[in-house]
Amino acid sequence: MNFTRREFAHLVGAGIALASEESAHALQQDTGRRLNYGIVGLGRISMGQFMPGVKISNRAKITALVSGHRDKALKVAAQYGVAEKNIYNYENYDSIADNKDIDAVYIALPNNMHAEYTIRAAKAGKHVLCEKPMATGVGDCQAMIDACERANKKLMIAYRCQYEPTNLRAIEMIRDGKLGTVELIESTFGFNIKKGEWRLNKKMAGGGPLMDVGIYCLNACRYLTGEEPVAVSGYSSVIDHDGRFDQVDENLVWTLKFPSGILASCSTTYGANSNGWYRVHGSKGNLHVEPAFNYDGLRIRAEVEGQPPIDQTTNDPSPHQFQREADYFAQCVFDDKQPKTSGEEGLRDMKLITAIYKSCGKA
Amino acid sequence: MNFTRREFAHLVGAGIALASEESAHALQQDTGRRLNYGIVGLGRISMGQFMPGVKISNRAKITALVSGHRDKALKVAAQYGVAEKNIYNYENYDSIADNKDIDAVYIALPNNMHAEYTIRAAKAGKHVLCEKPMATGVGDCQAMIDACERANKKLMIAYRCQYEPTNLRAIEMIRDGKLGTVELIESTFGFNIKKGEWRLNKKMAGGGPLMDVGIYCLNACRYLTGEEPVAVSGYSSVIDHDGRFDQVDENLVWTLKFPSGILASCSTTYGANSNGWYRVHGSKGNLHVEPAFNYDGLRIRAEVEGQPPIDQTTNDPSPHQFQREADYFAQCVFDDKQPKTSGEEGLRDMKLITAIYKSCGKA
């Protein structure tokens, strides 16, 4: 997660972290080599984003599906040209070990299943790209890292914003000193959740909006500063006693202190719709990205001393962000390189989330 | 500060808290009765805002000046038609007691002088309109309240945003339930301070940016919710070791928890320019006021379920906010009514500021 300037230049050079209006896709060379993904969990993010992203990629391919709903899986398989023999369920999942059509799995299950399905994939000799949050607790994160290390397989957490042009441009502006000394960051992300979502089940979700959407703000504070917080503090609350928040919190605010002295104030909610956004205040200028975490339409605004103001909406339609993510992980596997958003990166956020909940009195 | 709906309607009815594009001035009736103000301290806010505000008022008048610089005072007196006999300095200030041309004083001195000059004014039998922050500590605030009560004189803290149309419109929307249940508030205010400002002197200022500009955010969280925080937490830091922050902090972030469960995340800085703004997230809509605390050009944006979006910049040029404030206090004196932003209101903020500093380890 800590980009050095050289790493950043490398990413940009590779066309992966392309901080421009052109899509990574358009610039890619088809090397002929593709990473074969098995998709674990056919929910909204898999079906609506990741799979369409892989479809427009020439470094990745969908070759297998893992689902509890065989009928659904058969339809999706037909759509993506996946062989029927490569459809698995959660019982026979371990037998992917015997299937050479699968190099890696993309795990998009409820949070509490991330650890088990990552560890089983590693044991089956597959690389793992796992959705955020990495798991529901620190112990599971460490077990996932250990399992992948033992199996000598790559593990990446799907922090797609760290591969997305507008966010990379924000990072670049900060690293290049355009804002001068960074002093403050603010960030918020929330939505008005519907009754019945698995995200409201404490066991499945591990927590409330911080686990699900607040994690974007937390992760952003870390990639924008390139620092690890030395102190965290938070408050959580439930206002709407309509049955949605019997298990998890509704609202959460928190503050972070970084070693350099940069301070961040953040908030997240399941009780109100809020764009995901951040603002960075530096001695020489300000940066405002809103929306910052959406699948497309990201907008960056900046006022920097002695320069014309920036106000640009990235022309990078969905599912390009997911294509980039899938491609980046493929390249890590091909190059035997640790992903920038490795298991360690997910673990760091989980430790901070745990500390924030502890501060809220929810440990 | 806790507006009941009836109080709010009363304010609006009086044309003082007018939440519309028309200026309070235009609608005022000249009753012939005016409150005669003595101006204590001829700095930027007095000269640039308050005095021009009174000049366009027909309920208030400037009849005396208190300044350490007689030459400056003579020039200003000529400009405002103040009799030379009504020019005072800090030594003979107490003799305003004998001057029937003075009903009230407006105190715009460095923060640490607010208490002394309020108490001396009360003893001299004058009403007091005092700039924010009320003082540099809780004890002084209480002493100011006590002195004014003993003298049976009104005391108002110049929280001008509580008399300003855009902020009142935001409050009205919230009280009317337009946003549904309020869940989260965010607010920031900061500027890149120049070396040599008295605000950087701990003794004179009482603290860093929280005392000076962060107080707008803190006060806004209270007037927007109409609640008093039950818990506060903060971090402060100094990043720029360029001599400016040898005595006061540079950055401060804090969170507030309100009895209803509303949470707020706020920040302030002397190290970067930031618009003063707030955002309110409710179950049915969002409100964003930016700038929210400037002397003019305030802009309100709102997205409310089932209604067309609002994006309106208030046509209420400076110094109308100060006119409103001066007029409102005049009316309180005429009606023998406790100002909405009384000494108690200033004291509440000072108690919270003290608690936030304590949480930052600066008590």
Boltz contact constraints between the chains, C-beta under 6 A:
constraints:
  - contact:
      token1: [A, 181]
      token2: [B, 239]
      max_distance: 6.0
  - contact:
      token1: [A, 183]
      token2: [B, 251]
      max_distance: 6.0
  - contact:
      token1: [A, 183]
      token2: [B, 269]
      max_distance: 6.0
  - contact:
      token1: [A, 183]
      token2: [B, 271]
      max_distance: 6.0
  - contact:
      token1: [A, 183]
      token2: [B, 272]
      max_distance: 6.0
  - contact:
      token1: [A, 184]
      token2: [B, 251]
      max_distance: 6.0
  - contact:
      token1: [A, 184]
      token2: [B, 267]
      max_distance: 6.0
  - contact:
      token1: [A, 184]
      token2: [B, 269]
      max_distance: 6.0
  - contact:
      token1: [A, 186]
      token2: [B, 188]
      max_distance: 6.0
  - contact:
      token1: [A, 188]
      token2: [B, 186]
      max_distance: 6.0
  - contact:
      token1: [A, 233]
      token2: [B, 233]
      max_distance: 6.0
  - contact:
      token1: [A, 235]
      token2: [B, 255]
      max_distance: 6.0
  - contact:
      token1: [A, 235]
      token2: [B, 257]
      max_distance: 6.0
  - contact:
      token1: [A, 235]
      token2: [B, 263]
      max_distance: 6.0
  - contact:
      token1: [A, 237]
      token2: [B, 261]
      max_distance: 6.0
  - contact:
      token1: [A, 237]
      token2: [B, 263]
      max_distance: 6.0
  - contact:
      token1: [A, 239]
      token2: [B, 181]
      max_distance: 6.0
  - contact:
      token1: [A, 239]
      token2: [B, 261]
      max_distance: 6.0
  - contact:
      token1: [A, 251]
      token2: [B, 183]
      max_distance: 6.0
  - contact:
      token1: [A, 251]
      token2: [B, 184]
      max_distance: 6.0
  - contact:
      token1: [A, 251]
      token2: [B, 263]
      max_distance: 6.0
  - contact:
      token1: [A, 253]
      token2: [B, 255]
      max_distance: 6.0
  - contact:
      token1: [A, 253]
      token2: [B, 263]
      max_distance: 6.0
  - contact:
      token1: [A, 253]
      token2: [B, 265]
      max_distance: 6.0
  - contact:
      token1: [A, 255]
      token2: [B, 235]
      max_distance: 6.0
  - contact:
      token1: [A, 255]
      token2: [B, 253]
      max_distance: 6.0
  - contact:
      token1: [A, 255]
      token2: [B, 255]
      max_distance: 6.0
  - contact:
      token1: [A, 257]
      token2: [B, 235]
      max_distance: 6.0
  - contact:
      token1: [A, 261]
      token2: [B, 237]
      max_distance: 6.0
  - contact:
      token1: [A, 261]
      token2: [B, 239]
      max_distance: 6.0
  - contact:
      token1: [A, 263]
      token2: [B, 235]
      max_distance: 6.0
  - contact:
      token1: [A, 263]
      token2: [B, 237]
      max_distance: 6.0
  - contact:
      token1: [A, 263]
      token2: [B, 251]
      max_distance: 6.0
  - contact:
      token1: [A, 263]
      token2: [B, 253]
      max_distance: 6.0
  - contact:
      token1: [A, 265]
      token2: [B, 253]
      max_distance: 6.0
  - contact:
      token1: [A, 265]
      token2: [B, 265]
      max_distance: 6.0
  - contact:
      token1: [A, 265]
      token2: [B, 267]
      max_distance: 6.0
  - contact:
      token1: [A, 267]
      token2: [B, 184]
      max_distance: 6.0
  - contact:
      token1: [A, 267]
      token2: [B, 265]
      max_distance: 6.0
  - contact:
      token1: [A, 269]
      token2: [B, 183]
      max_distance: 6.0
  - contact:
      token1: [A, 269]
      token2: [B, 184]
      max_distance: 6.0
  - contact:
      token1: [A, 271]
      token2: [B, 183]
      max_distance: 6.0
  - contact:
      token1: [A, 271]
      token2: [B, 283]
      max_distance: 6.0
  - contact:
      token1: [A, 272]
      token2: [B, 183]
      max_distance: 6.0
  - contact:
      token1: [A, 272]
      token2: [B, 281]
      max_distance: 6.0
  - contact:
      token1: [A, 272]
      token2: [B, 282]
      max_distance: 6.0
  - contact:
      token1: [A, 272]
      token2: [B, 283]
      max_distance: 6.0
  - contact:
      token1: [A, 274]
      token2: [B, 281]
      max_distance: 6.0
  - contact:
      token1: [A, 281]
      token2: [B, 272]
      max_distance: 6.0
  - contact:
      token1: [A, 281]
      token2: [B, 274]
      max_distance: 6.0
  - contact:
      token1: [A, 282]
      token2: [B, 272]
      max_distance: 6.0
  - contact:
      token1: [A, 283]
      token2: [B, 271]
      max_distance: 6.0
  - contact:
      token1: [A, 283]
      token2: [B, 272]
      max_distance: 6.0
